[in-house]
Each structure stands twice: as structure tokens, then as C-alpha cells.
Amino acid sequence: MKNIAEKWLVISNCQTLGLSNAISVLCPDAEVTACDIWSFKGDPESWKNKLSSFNQLVISPEIQDLNVVDFSTYTNVTWVPGFFFRAYHPDLCYVFHAGSTVKTRLDDYNSNIVFAAYKQGLTTVQARSLFTSDVFHQIGYFDLWSTEKAALIQRFGDVGLDIRPYWLEWVKSGGFMHSINHPHIDAVFDVAKAVVHKAKGSHLHTSIRPHDNLINGAIFPVYPEIAERYAHGDLGSYLFKPMGTFSLLNLDQFIESSFAAYRAYNVDELATNSPHYDLAVQLIKERT
């Protein structure tokens, strides 16, 4: 029977399960409870009343925005920001209608180029022709690595977690992100090392890794032209993985299904958060 010395609570976003499982591996005498932000929002008072029963709280800063608990008053909190890294997936964006995300076959994930093409009245064939290295260069997809790396390291550094020792291994192992906000389990595991070390001063050394639960979610590909840019040519593809299935979509299928999703709305009422959208529109207008 496991000897429980401490109780930990992890409240985060999509990485909650991976992070809590990793902490369980690295800290064998801890009983780790996982609570994602959606569960917390569903019953905040109940979770608030349980907080005093935990020795360690591992909290995502975005939880503070809910204004349910002022975690800054707790002395046993380790803050862990969510991953956000766009360099591998600069085309990934969200599309909105009346404040809600528009769902594609990849759930909330959309393509900036596909959306811009649809908004400008292009056909699916014309949209497909835009997926070239030249287009990616002109709309800024190759210019993100340094700023995204610095921002990610800074985001963790601001809460006292140094991920710089792990960066080179993440890059050497290939694309360490399934999408802009879903990291591979190896990256989550390394963050858990930093968390446990900060809270306890040491952690168990083991090669065992938890299951990468985010593989079950939607996975956006690293386009071949982008993979080659970062010397990861073998990672490049135009195969899109929908949520909850391993039946992949090729680029043509993804474009066609995205157009079909947009046709359910008034085109003038659709908008995106992509910082590359205006450049994509400008390029399309110059070419048509």
C-alpha cells in the first residue's frame, strides 16, 4: 500500500491530468488530485472548502481570473502557467461567431489561411493553392521562433519555474507541441520536475512517463515547410487529427470540412484572433 505523506491538488487547463500524473510519478509519497478549470468552475464553492486539506496546491494563474479564491494568500501554492507556443503551428487560429468559437473537425482549431480564403470568396481548390512556403513567408509564419521561445521561457520564469534546462531536449526530440496550447507529455513531465523540485527540493529520478492523454484530443500538423525550417523535416505533414479518433484528415478534407462549417453562419459575422489574418487577406487580394 502506498505510504501517503502529503496531499496535492492540481488545478489547471487541458494539461491538468498529465501534470497530476507526472507529479504522482515524481513524488511517490504524494496523493495527487486533479481538477481541471471546467470542473472547478462547475462547483467552485465545494473546491474552495477543500483547499485547506491539501499540503500543496499547483495552480494555473488563469484560475485567479475566476475571482472565486484569492490563491495569492496561500503559502503552499506553486503557480504553473499553461503552455502556449505558436512557432510550430502559426496557421492555427480560433474563429468566432457572436463570442463563441466555431467548431471544425478539429474542434476549436481552425486554419487562418483557410478562413481568410473562405472570407474572400475563394474556392477550396484556390485555398489549397495557398499552402506554400512562399505564402507562409509573406504572412510571417517563419518569423516566430525567437519571440515564442522567449515568451514561453519568460512565462514560466515569472512564476519561479526555470524550463531553460529542458528546452534543448524538447527541440531535439522534435516538435514538442500537439498544437499551440497542447504540449507533449515529455514537456509536461519536465515542468512537473520543476514544480516538485520547487515545492520539495528534490524529486524521484525515473524514466517512467505517464500516458500522453492529449493525444486523444485534436492534433494540428506541423506543415512540411515549417518543419523543414526548424530542421524537423521528418515531422512535417498535412495530416489533421480530429478529437477522439485516429482517423486522420488530409489537407483537402480539412479545407472542405472547414468551409462546410463556415457555411452555417453569415460570413460577415465571422472573425478570427489570428495575428496573421490581415496579411493573409492582403496576399489573397494581390493574387486574385
Secondary structure as the mmCIF struct_conf table of DSSP 4:
data_model
#
loop_
_struct_conf.conf_type_id
_struct_conf.id
_struct_conf.beg_label_comp_id
_struct_conf.beg_label_asym_id
_struct_conf.beg_label_seq_id
_struct_conf.end_label_comp_id
_struct_conf.end_label_asym_id
_struct_conf.end_label_seq_id
STRN STRN1 GLU A 6 SER A 12
BEND BEND1 ASN A 13 ASN A 13
TURN_TY1_P TURN_TY1_P1 CYS A 14 GLN A 15
HELX_RH_AL_P HELX_RH_AL_P1 THR A 16 LEU A 26
TURN_TY1_P TURN_TY1_P2 PRO A 28 ASP A 29
STRN STRN2 ALA A 30 ASP A 36
HELX_RH_AL_P HELX_RH_AL_P2 ILE A 37 GLY A 42
BEND BEND2 ASP A 43 ASP A 43
HELX_RH_AL_P HELX_RH_AL_P3 PRO A 44 LYS A 50
HELX_RH_3T_P HELX_RH_3T_P1 LEU A 51 SER A 53
BEND BEND3 ASN A 55 ASN A 55
STRN STRN3 GLN A 56 ILE A 59
HELX_RH_3T_P HELX_RH_3T_P2 PRO A 61 LEU A 66
BEND BEND4 VAL A 68 VAL A 68
HELX_RH_3T_P HELX_RH_3T_P3 PHE A 71 THR A 73
BEND BEND5 THR A 75 ASN A 76
STRN STRN4 VAL A 77 TRP A 79
HELX_LH_PP_P HELX_LH_PP_P1 PRO A 81 PHE A 83
TURN_TY1_P TURN_TY1_P3 ALA A 87 TYR A 88
TURN_TY1_P TURN_TY1_P4 PRO A 90 ASP A 91
STRN STRN5 LEU A 92 CYS A 93
STRN STRN6 VAL A 95 HIS A 97
TURN_TY1_P TURN_TY1_P5 ALA A 98 GLY A 99
STRN STRN7 SER A 100 THR A 101
HELX_LH_PP_P HELX_LH_PP_P2 VAL A 102 LYS A 103
STRN STRN8 THR A 104 THR A 104
TURN_TY1_P TURN_TY1_P6 ARG A 105 LEU A 106
STRN STRN9 ASP A 107 ASP A 107
TURN_TY1_P TURN_TY1_P7 ASP A 108 ASP A 108
STRN STRN10 ASN A 110 SER A 111
HELX_RH_AL_P HELX_RH_AL_P4 ASN A 112 LYS A 119
TURN_TY1_P TURN_TY1_P8 GLN A 120 GLY A 121
HELX_RH_AL_P HELX_RH_AL_P5 THR A 124 ARG A 128
TURN_TY1_P TURN_TY1_P9 SER A 129 LEU A 130
BEND BEND6 THR A 132 THR A 132
HELX_RH_AL_P HELX_RH_AL_P6 SER A 133 GLN A 138
TURN_TY1_P TURN_TY1_P10 ILE A 139 PHE A 142
BEND BEND7 ASP A 143 ASP A 143
HELX_RH_AL_P HELX_RH_AL_P7 TRP A 145 GLY A 157
TURN_TY1_P TURN_TY1_P11 ASP A 158 GLY A 160
HELX_RH_AL_P HELX_RH_AL_P8 ARG A 164 LYS A 172
TURN_TY1_P TURN_TY1_P12 SER A 173 SER A 173
BEND BEND8 GLY A 174 GLY A 174
STRN STRN11 MET A 177 MET A 177
BEND BEND9 HIS A 178 ASN A 181
STRN STRN12 PRO A 183 PRO A 183
HELX_RH_AL_P HELX_RH_AL_P9 ILE A 185 LYS A 200
BEND BEND10 GLY A 201 GLY A 201
BEND BEND11 SER A 207 SER A 207
HELX_RH_3T_P HELX_RH_3T_P4 ASN A 213 ASN A 216
BEND BEND12 GLY A 217 GLY A 217
STRN STRN13 ILE A 219 ILE A 219
HELX_RH_AL_P HELX_RH_AL_P10 PRO A 224 ARG A 229
TURN_TY1_P TURN_TY1_P13 TYR A 230 ALA A 231
HELX_RH_3T_P HELX_RH_3T_P5 GLY A 233 LEU A 235
STRN STRN14 PHE A 240 LYS A 241
TURN_TY1_P TURN_TY1_P14 MET A 243 GLY A 244
STRN STRN15 LEU A 249 LEU A 249
HELX_RH_AL_P HELX_RH_AL_P11 LEU A 251 TYR A 262
TURN_TY1_P TURN_TY1_P15 ARG A 263 ALA A 264
BEND BEND13 TYR A 265 TYR A 265
HELX_RH_3T_P HELX_RH_3T_P6 VAL A 267 GLU A 269
STRN STRN16 LEU A 270 THR A 272
TURN_TY1_P TURN_TY1_P16 PRO A 275 HIS A 276
HELX_RH_AL_P HELX_RH_AL_P12 TYR A 277 ARG A 287
#
